[in-house]
């Protein structure tokens, strides 16, 4: 069972992503930021803050830097999701340990 955070005014509907968003809210212990920001054209575009949140980065890790929106997206796009990096290192270290045991044996 997912422990959802208390509902607040302005709660967004995430459609088929609702359960995943709720799980990530609980893990991060913070709500997602609004996913879009207004563009000069009057349309909307992806907000860097939602990308930062989805990657599990600390609040403001990239978005508090004095960078244009495009540079923030570039930094986030070239970044590493900490949980994935941790898992990859765990797997690599396990392979390294196994290889060392084969050499010793």
N, C-alpha and C positions, 0 to 999 in steps of 0.2 A: 504494500500500500504506500502510495506517495504522500508524504506530509507536505501539503501545499502551504505556502506562506499565506497569511491573512489577505483576503481580497481588499484592494483599495480602490478609490475612485480613479477612473481612467484606465482600468484594466483592459488590456488588449486581448483580442481573440486571435489565437495562433493557429486555428484550424487543426489540420492533422499533426501539427508539431506541438500541440498543447501539452501532451504528457512529457515529451522530451524537455520542453521548456520548464515545466514544473519540477522535473527531476534535477535539472541543472540549477534552478533557483535554490533548491534545498542544499545541493552540494556546495554552491558558492556562497550561500547564505545572504544573497542579495537578489533583488528583482532585476529583470533585464531592462536596459534602457530602451527608449523609443527607437524602433528599428530604422526610421527614415528621417531625413531632414529636408527642408525645402531647397530646391535648386533655383538658380536665377531664372530659369525658363518657366517657373511656376509649377513644374512637376516635382516629384520627390526623388531622392537618391539615397542609397544606403548610408547609414550613419556609421562612422568609424567606431563609435562607442559600442554598438551592438556586436561588431566583429571582435573587439577587445573582450567583451563579455563572453561571447561564444567560445573564444579560445581559452577562457578560464584565467585570464590575466588579471592582476590586481587593478582595481578601479583607478583610472588615470595613467596606467603604465605607459601608454602611448598618447592617449588623447589629452593629457595635461601638458604635453610638450608643445612648444610654440612652433607648430608645423602646419602648413596648409592641409586641408582635408585629403588631397591626393597623396601627399607625402605620408600622412598617417596610414592611409590604405596600403601604400607600398610597403611601409615598415611592417604592418600587420601581415600582409601577404607574404613577405619574406621571412616572417618570424616562425618560431617553432611553438607548437602547443606543448606546454610543460608536461602534461600527462602522457602525451605520446613520446616525448623525449625520455621520460623516466622509464616507460615500458621498453623502449628500444634499448636503452642502456642495460636494463635488467636482462633482456634477451641476449645481448652481446656478451655481457659478463658471464652468463651461464654457458654460452658457447666457448668462451675463452677458458673457463674452468674445466670444461669437458675435454678440450684440446690438450690442456696441460696434463690432465690425468692420463690421457692416452700416451703422451710422450714419456711420462714417468713410468708407466707400466711396461 
